[in-house]
Amino acid sequence: MALRELGGSAGTQDVYDKIIELYEVSEEELSQKHRSGISVIINDIDWAKNYLGYEGFLDSNSPRGIWTLSKLGERIIITDKSIVLAKRDIQ
């Protein structure tokens, strides 16, 4: 949803910011860190990106630091409760 709202392609920080905005992540939540010092929220977002890539929803040929929806990713609608494939052909 965040990447779609950003036009289907965006830099990592823009994606982080949009997800934080859409999910109304609090400053308290953002301040939580793993022992390594990385933000728990940012780490979770990065893991989600990996899984979206594994499933083919993100373009694997995007330049480093850019998230881009794949053709499949453009068709998929992911919510907190479901994943729906839009009814149009992949070109």
Buried (B, 14 or more C-beta within 10 A) or exposed (E): EBBBEBEBBBEBEBBBBBBBEEBEBEEEEBEEEEEEEEBEBBBEBEEEBEEBBEBEBBBEEBEEEBBBBBEBBBBBEBEEEEEEEEEEEEE
